[in-house]
Amino acid sequence: MKQGLADAAMVPPPFDFEGKKLGYTVRARTHETKRMIKAGIRANGFIRSNREGSIGFLSGWQRAAPKLAAVTYDSIGRGYNQDGSMPMDGFA
């Protein structure tokens, strides 16, 4: 990073401190990443178990007609397992 060969890196402490001294920004810490992953898994569980609620969210978020949101949900709603991993049949 000192040589300008990388824009970002995953580094353990105290190298995050050294990066800050060089002008780099700490984008995330390990405990924050874990929270993000856990939230993603919980959201995926909601999506898979609550079709109507998910369609309502998609409709508002995409500013789309409910029918379009339903088609979107049906296309991607089963794209992930309960734990957030992709199933073997994926998006087939």
Backbone as a ProteinNet text record, in pm:
[ID]
protein_1_A
[PRIMARY]
MKQGLADAAMVPPPFDFEGKKLGYTVRARTHETKRMIKAGIRANGFIRSNREGSIGFLSGWQRAAPKLAAVTYDSIGRGYNQDGSMPMDGFA
[TERTIARY]
83.1	0	87.6	200.7	290.2	338.1	353.1	402	290.3	167.5	55.8	11.3	44.7	9.1	-128.2	-187.8	-318.7	-404.5	-530.8	-625	-687	-686.3	-747.8	-680.6	-694.3	-638.4	-710.6	-716.4	-768.2	-645.8	-638.9	-521.1	-563.1	-483.2	-511.6	-451.3	-499.6	-436	-290.8	-200.5	-206.9	-194	-200.1	-178.2	-291.8	-410.7	-517.8	-478.2	-413.3	-364.9	-259.1	-169.8	-66.1	-128.7	-232.2	-300.4	-366	-424.7	-486.5	-382.1	-263.5	-155.5	-116	-133.8	-100.1	-214.9	-326.9	-439.4	-549.9	-536.2	-642	-753.3	-870.6	-986.8	-1017	-1047.1	-1091.4	-1237.8	-1270.7	-1407.4	-1493.8	-1433.5	-1510.5	-1416	-1469.6	-1396.9	-1462.2	-1388.7	-1437.3	-1573.2	-1591.4	-1718.8	-1834.1	-1807.1	-1911.7	-1946.6	-1845.6	-1868.5	-1954	-1928.3	-2008.7	-2154.1	-2177.3	-2315.1	-2383.7	-2310.1	-2366	-2403.8	-2318.3	-2346.8	-2468.2	-2472.9	-2587.5	-2716.8	-2711.9	-2831.4	-2874.2	-2778.7	-2810.3	-2877.9	-2831.2	-2892.6	-3034.4	-3054.2	-3189.5	-3281.4	-3230.3	-3311.3	-3348.2	-3253.6	-3281.4	-3390.1	-3386	-3490.6	-3626.6	-3631.8	-3757.3	-3806.8	-3717.4	-3755.3	-3814.5	-3748	-3794.9	-3925.5	-3949.6	-4067	-4184.8	-4164.1	-4269.3	-4279.3	-4341.6	-4352.1	-4425.4	-4541.4	-4621	-4548.6	-4486.1	-4411	-4292.6	-4227.2	-4114	-4158.6	-4272.4	-4324.9	-4362.7	-4423.1	-4455.5	-4331.2	-4225.9	-4099.4	-4043.5	-4036.8	-3982.9	-4062.3	-4193.1	-4278.2	-4244.5	-4229.1	-4193.8	-4051.7	-3959.1	-3817.1	-3789.8	-3851	-3829.8	-3924.6	-4022.2	-4128.5	-4193.1	-4223.7	-4278.8	-4419	-4495	-4628.2	-4614	-4707.7	-4700.7	-4681	-4740.7	-4722.1	-4576.4	-4511.1	-4369.6	-4284.8	-4317.7	-4245	-4263.1	-4383.3	-4409	-4327.6	-4318.1	-4237.3	-4090.5	-4044.2	-3906.5	-3882.2	-3972.3	-3958.9	-3953.9	-4044.9	-4049.9	-3924.3	-3858.8	-3735	-3615.5	-3611.6	-3492.3	-3518.1	-3642.8	-3677.2	-3619.4	-3595.7	-3540.7	-3392.2	-3330.9	-3191.4	-3090.7	-3133.2	-3041.9	-3106.8	-3024.7	-3072.9	-3102	-3165.3	-3196.6	-3073.3	-2956.8	-2835.4	-2761.8	-2819.6	-2758.2	-2671.4	-2642.7	-2562	-2648.3	-2581.8	-2655.4	-2684	-2806.3	-2836.8	-2766.8	-2751.8	-2684.1	-2753.9	-2886.9	-2956.5	-2961.3	-2914.4	-2897.8	-3012.8	-2982.9	-3083.1	-3133.5	-3120.9	-3164.7	-3313.2
-118.6	0	125	117	232.7	266.8	163.7	185	224.2	227.9	264.7	153.6	29.4	-83.6	-141.6	-98.5	-149.2	-33.8	-41.6	59.6	19.7	-110.5	-160.6	-291.4	-324.8	-450.4	-490.2	-619.4	-670.3	-695.7	-624	-635.4	-645.3	-716.7	-724	-603	-574.3	-469.2	-509	-421.8	-275.8	-213.5	-297.4	-243.6	-153.6	-168.1	-73.6	66.3	73.7	201.1	260.1	174.2	220.9	271.1	200.7	244.5	380	402.5	532.5	643.9	614.8	715.3	746.9	650.6	671.4	735.1	759.8	824.6	729.9	600.9	505.5	510.6	466.2	464.6	321.6	299.9	169.1	157.3	63.5	49	-40.2	-138.1	-229.1	-299.8	-336.7	-415.3	-553	-651	-788.1	-800.5	-739	-752.4	-691.2	-588.8	-529.3	-622.5	-688.7	-781.9	-898.7	-950	-1059.7	-1017.5	-897.5	-848	-837.7	-793.5	-779.4	-917.2	-1015.5	-1149.7	-1208.4	-1192.4	-1242.8	-1175.1	-1045.2	-972.9	-1022	-1049.7	-1102	-1238	-1322.3	-1454.4	-1440.3	-1350.8	-1327.5	-1271.9	-1179.4	-1122.2	-1230.4	-1317.2	-1425.4	-1517.8	-1546.5	-1628.1	-1562.1	-1430.2	-1356	-1364.2	-1342.5	-1343.4	-1478.9	-1586.3	-1720.6	-1758.5	-1706.1	-1748.8	-1651.4	-1534.7	-1433.9	-1373.3	-1448.5	-1405.5	-1271.2	-1259.8	-1137.3	-1015.9	-1033	-922.5	-881.9	-980.3	-952.4	-880.7	-924.1	-857.9	-713.2	-691.9	-554.7	-468.7	-525	-450.9	-420.8	-523.9	-503.3	-398.5	-402.1	-306.6	-163.5	-140.7	-7.2	31.9	-61.4	-32.9	-7.3	-88.6	-72.8	29.6	74.6	161.2	93.7	-35.2	-116.4	-162.9	-195.4	-251.5	-383.4	-415.8	-540.9	-664	-666.7	-781.7	-795.6	-684.5	-688.1	-732.4	-683	-724.5	-874.3	-926.6	-1069.3	-1152.5	-1108.1	-1179	-1176.7	-1062.4	-1051.4	-1147.8	-1149.4	-1240.4	-1385.2	-1422.1	-1560.1	-1598.7	-1499.8	-1527.3	-1546.1	-1471.3	-1475.4	-1527.5	-1543.9	-1579.2	-1709.8	-1804.2	-1933.8	-1946.2	-1834.6	-1834.2	-1861.2	-1862.3	-1885	-1980.9	-2060.5	-2147.6	-2065.3	-2127.7	-2059.8	-1998.1	-2062.7	-2012.6	-1907.9	-1869.6	-1767.9	-1823.3	-1953.8	-2013.2	-2039.2	-2056.5	-2085.1	-2234.2	-2271.4	-2413.4	-2467.1	-2596.8	-2656.7	-2621.8	-2612.8	-2579.5	-2428.6	-2350.4	-2205.6	-2135.8	-2063.3	-1986.5	-2058.7	-2189.5	-2267.3	-2259.6
0	0	0	67.6	68.5	-71.6	-156.7	-293	-389.7	-341	-426.7	-519.7	-486.7	-571.7	-538.9	-429.6	-389.6	-339.1	-368.8	-320.6	-188.6	-159.1	-37.2	2.8	129.1	179.8	306.9	329.5	457	544.6	654.1	740	886.3	965.5	1108.9	1179.9	1300.9	1380.5	1408.2	1411.7	1412.2	1274.1	1168.5	1034.3	988.1	1048.5	1017.2	1062.2	1177.2	1230.1	1136.6	1087.6	995.3	864.9	817.5	696	713.5	831.1	858.4	853.9	903.3	899	755.4	664.6	523.7	445.4	513.8	448.1	403.6	434.3	399.6	503.1	463	550.5	591.2	718.1	763.9	726.2	636.4	586.1	674.3	737.3	822.8	918.4	1030.3	1128.4	1136.2	1185.2	1187.3	1254.8	1370.2	1440.5	1360.2	1281	1198	1082.2	1024.3	914.4	960.9	1080.3	1133.8	1147.9	1196.8	1211.6	1075.8	975.7	842.5	785.7	804.1	754.8	826.7	958.2	1034.9	990.2	966.8	921.4	783.7	698.2	565.6	572.3	662.4	679.1	732.3	830.2	883.3	774.7	694.6	586.6	485.5	454.2	360.2	414.6	544	605.4	593.2	614.4	599.2	455	360.9	220.1	181.7	224.5	187.4	257.2	375.3	450.6	440.9	381.1	377.5	237.9	147.6	8.1	-3.6	58.3	44.4	102.7	219.4	279.1	192.8	133.1	45.4	-81	-136.3	-255.7	-223.3	-106.7	-65.3	-53.9	5.3	16.1	-122.3	-208.6	-343.6	-420.2	-406.9	-476.8	-435.3	-306.3	-259.1	-292.2	-277.3	-299.7	-447.1	-533.1	-676.9	-739.3	-659.6	-711.9	-832.4	-813	-920.3	-884.2	-985.8	-964.4	-889.2	-803.4	-728.2	-816.7	-936.5	-1026.1	-1068.2	-1097.3	-1134.9	-1016.4	-898.1	-777.8	-753.2	-779.2	-761	-858.6	-982.5	-1082	-1040.8	-992.1	-945.3	-829.9	-733.6	-620.1	-667.6	-756.2	-803	-880	-941.6	-1015.1	-922.5	-812.7	-727.6	-587	-549.5	-411.3	-362.2	-450.9	-411.8	-449.3	-479.9	-523.4	-414.1	-289.3	-177.6	-78.5	-11.7	94.9	219.7	318.6	445.1	509.4	493.5	557.8	473.6	359.9	275.6	165.2	165.2	60	-64.6	-177.6	-301	-309.9	-346.3	-364	-488.6	-495.7	-611.1	-741.8	-741.9	-866	-890	-790.9	-805.9	-874.2	-979.6	-1051.7	-1175.1	-1177.2	-1294.5	-1313.1
[MASK]
++++++++++++++++++++++++++++++++++++++++++++++++++++++++++++++++++++++++++++++++++++++++++++

